[in-house]
Amino acid sequence: MASFPPSVNEKLIARSRPIGELLAPTSPFDKKCGRENWTVAFAPDGSYFAWSQGHRIVKLVPWTQCFNNFLLHGTKNVANSVNARLSRQNSDSGQKNKPCEHIIDCGDIVWSLAFGSSVPEKQSRCVNIEWHRFKFGQDQLLLATGLNNGRIKIWDAYTGKLLLNLMDHTEVVRDLTFAPDGSLILVSASRDKTLRVWDLKDDGNMMKVLRGHQNWVYGCAFSPDSSILCSVGASKAVFLWDMDKYSMIRKLEGHLNDVVACEFSPDGALLATASYDTRVYVWDPHIGVILMEFGHLFPAPTPIFAGGANDRWVRSVSFSHDGLHIASLADDKMVRFWSIEEDYPVQVAPLNNGLCCAFSTDGSVLAAGTHDGSVYFWATPKHVSSLQHLCRMAIRRVMPTSQVKNLPVPSKVVEFLSYLT
């Protein structure tokens, strides 16, 4: 049973509608250990969905075809029907960049995935670009995979071909994120306590090592304009980095246990972080204050007991593309959809042994991965954004908090354009 504030009537909280599921294949001799699906990802253009099936395997499927199969066959196990349909289409198509299904053996347990696409105008920071092995064009789609042995392998998503093998980390690569600006700058977060910045337009040259975490780094995320990086990790760590100067901007303090996931809102004005302290915090990253707290255990545990008691560890968090909803996934067998305008979930869904989640590119579907290598999909809440929210999103895409507060307009207008304080 989900935990909500006593004032909230659980009967009023809607159940999210299941869309479909993709189940990992099993065999009589298949070991359960190593089958975990630690990561799911949608391509920036919505062409592909990828997930780690466990045992070194990453699967890529054309998302539009997969989604249409869900609509056609309902929410039952459609993995086999999807496979059959896609394989027939693959055999009929020789087009270079038409999405085709791929099964990739990465050679080791896969902990992280990230898609990256190139914009030709975004040149490499390296001077001698004419000597590069790879000249990534606008139609290029890359898939980065972070492995248990510390390696990062870069694949061509359209062909499944291995392009690069990056080998500087010494421990598990726990998370990966591409800069959204099309520069093909990749950041990796590792259990070796470092973040590393790679330039894939410079043949995967490692540009910088970001040091500051004293323990494992669990996750990282770029702001929408690619200027700020958030990294989270053990020992309550939430750090913000200036990605032009590669320097730390500030530490965000408030969590009471390991912080395991983070993501910026689409306008960059908000930052969501998920922690083993049973909470998701929504921050204003520009001034370092907590605007909202989404609790998964009531009453909330005191600091001495904030270790995720009673199976309420929060595993993952994701910001919807409407900027209004946040999804969280916890060990209490629940997926929750929150609105930034409420302090309780607006929709919930049951999920056993969930590990990770991500919204589809258009924000209409949430995908969640589980311990057995499978993926489950739900429809996200439908909501017409208020005029205030649309105004906030529009202005916050170009202005940080300090500039909004200094606008030469009446204080009521500034308040209208600000998120909760």
C-alpha positions, -999 to 999 in steps of 0.1 A, spaced: 0 0 0 13 34 -9 20 60 18 3 94 15 -3 122 39 -32 114 63 -52 143 48 -52 127 14 -80 103 5 -63 75 -14 -95 67 -33 -92 101 -50 -57 93 -65 -61 78 -99 -43 47 -112 -21 53 -142 -32 33 -173 -7 6 -183 3 8 -220 24 -24 -224 55 -44 -214 86 -58 -228 98 -89 -210 134 -101 -211 137 -137 -224 144 -164 -199 157 -200 -200 156 -228 -174 193 -222 -166 191 -184 -166 206 -169 -134 186 -142 -117 217 -123 -106 229 -101 -134 196 -97 -151 189 -63 -136 176 -35 -159 196 -6 -145 188 18 -173 162 28 -199 165 56 -225 146 72 -253 164 87 -283 162 126 -285 142 124 -317 119 96 -304 132 71 -330 145 44 -306 139 30 -271 168 11 -254 171 -8 -222 196 -32 -205 182 -67 -204 209 -79 -181 238 -103 -188 256 -78 -210 228 -73 -234 213 -40 -246 182 -40 -268 172 -12 -292 137 -11 -307 121 14 -330 99 33 -306 70 42 -329 66 6 -341 69 -7 -305 42 18 -293 19 9 -322 22 -28 -313 11 -19 -277 -20 -2 -291 -27 -32 -314 -21 -60 -290 -31 -44 -256 -10 -45 -225 -2 -82 -223 33 -95 -230 39 -84 -265 77 -90 -266 74 -119 -290 49 -102 -313 71 -71 -314 102 -91 -322 84 -109 -350 70 -77 -365 103 -59 -364 124 -87 -378 101 -89 -408 105 -51 -414 142 -54 -410 145 -79 -437 125 -57 -461 145 -26 -455 180 -16 -466 177 20 -459 206 34 -440 189 54 -412 156 36 -410 152 25 -373 158 -12 -370 159 -35 -340 193 -43 -326 206 -66 -299 240 -55 -286 264 -76 -265 284 -51 -246 308 -76 -231 300 -68 -194 271 -58 -172 255 -26 -184 248 0 -158 240 31 -179 227 42 -213 225 75 -231 216 86 -266 234 115 -283 228 132 -316 250 156 -335 246 191 -347 272 200 -373 274 236 -363 286 226 -328 323 221 -335 347 201 -314 368 221 -289 398 204 -304 417 225 -330 428 198 -354 394 184 -363 406 174 -398 425 145 -383 395 129 -367 385 93 -375 348 101 -372 329 130 -388 295 128 -371 268 143 -392 233 156 -383 218 122 -391 241 104 -367 226 88 -336 249 74 -310 243 51 -280 267 52 -251 268 22 -227 285 24 -193 298 -9 -181 307 -28 -149 344 -28 -157 346 10 -161 346 11 -198 322 32 -220 313 18 -254 299 41 -281 276 25 -307 260 36 -340 223 32 -331 213 27 -367 237 -1 -375 246 -15 -340 283 -11 -349 308 -4 -322 326 30 -328 346 39 -297 358 22 -265 366 47 -237 387 32 -209 397 58 -183 373 49 -154 385 24 -129 351 14 -114 315 9 -125 302 36 -148 269 43 -130 254 70 -153 259 88 -186 245 120 -200 250 138 -233 249 176 -235 215 185 -251 230 211 -275 242 185 -301 279 190 -293 283 153 -285 299 162 -252 294 131 -229 297 131 -191 301 99 -172 296 93 -134 314 64 -118 320 46 -85 356 57 -88 343 90 -73 349 110 -105 330 125 -134 347 125 -167 339 148 -197 344 133 -232 343 150 -266 330 124 -291 336 148 -320 373 146 -310 372 108 -313 363 104 -277 391 125 -262 387 129 -224 386 167 -218 383 169 -181 380 150 -148 356 166 -123 366 158 -87 347 167 -56 327 136 -46 342 118 -16 322 86 -24 304 69 -53 288 91 -79 254 77 -87 240 100 -114 245 131 -135 223 154 -157 228 184 -179 206 215 -177 186 221 -209 211 248 -222 241 225 -214 257 251 -192 252 234 -158 258 198 -148 242 182 -117 259 152 -101 246 132 -72 261 105 -50 267 88 -17 270 108 15 241 131 7 260 147 -22 243 170 -47 268 192 -67 263 217 -95 291 223 -120 298 252 -145 304 233 -177 322 262 -194 348 266 -167 346 230 -154 343 243 -118 319 236 -90 292 262 -86 277 250 -53 267 221 -31 230 216 -24 224 205 12 192 189 25 191 152 18 198 128 47 211 98 28 227 88 -5 213 107 -35 208 83 -64 191 103 -93 186 138 -106 170 156 -135 164 192 -146 130 205 -157 126 214 -194 131 251 -187 161 246 -164 144 264 -135 139 233 -114 160 203 -104 146 171 -90 167 148 -69 158 113 -54 174 99 -23 175 68 -1 161 91 26 126 84 12 123 118 -4 123 136 -37 133 172 -35 125 199 -61 152 227 -59 157 260 -75 193 252 -86 201 289 -92 198 299 -56 202 265 -39 168 263 -20 143 235 -17 109 244 -32 91 212 -27 94 179 -9 77 147 -21 77 122 7 73 84 3 70 76 40 47 93 65 56 105 89 90 112 74 119 95 91 141 116 113 178 120 103 190 91 124 165 67 107 166 82 72 180 51 55 150 41 36 132 23 64 102 1 55 112 -3 19 107 33 9 141 38 -8 135 61 -39 154 46 -68 147 69 -97 132 102 -107 123 117 -140 109 151 -151 81 151 -177 85 173 -208 55 194 -199 75 207 -169 46 200 -147 49 163 -137 76 143 -120 77 105 -118 94 86 -89 100 49 -84 105 34 -49 110 1 -33 75 0 -19 63 -14 -53 48 18 -65 54 43 -93 41 78 -84 33 107 -107 35 141 -89 25 175 -100 48 204 -90 16 222 -78 6 194 -53 23 177 -24 8 143 -31 7 120 -61 -18 127 -88 -15 91 -102 1 59 -90 9 25 -106 20 -8 -91 55 -21 -100 75 -49 -84 113 -45 -81 116 -13 -101 151 2 -106 149 30 -132 124 52 -151 123 77 -180 97 97 -199 93 92 -237 105 121 -258 70 135 -262 62 129 -225 32 107 -231 46 75 -217 67 65 -187 90 35 -190 103 17 -159 129 -11 -157 130 -39 -132 153 -64 -115 144 -91 -140 155 -72 -171 119 -62 -182 103 -29 -190 68 -17 -182 50 14 -197 23 37 -184 3 66 -199 14 98 -181 -12 122 -165 -31 144 -189 -32 180 -178 -38 214 -195 -11 237 -184 -22 269 -167 -14 303 -182 10 309 -153 29 276 -160 32 284 -197 45 319 -188 70 305 -163 83 280 -188 87 306 -215 106 331 -195 127 306 -174 141 290 -205 161 323 -210 164 337 -175 177 323 -142 160 332 -109 181 362 -101 173 379 -134 136 372 -130 136 388 -96 153 419 -110 129 425 -139 116 461 -140 80 449 -135 55 450 -106 62 426 -78 30 407 -85 42 399 -120 75 387 -106 56 365 -82 35 352 -110 66 343 -130 83 326 -101 80 290 -89 71 283 -53 94 299 -27 
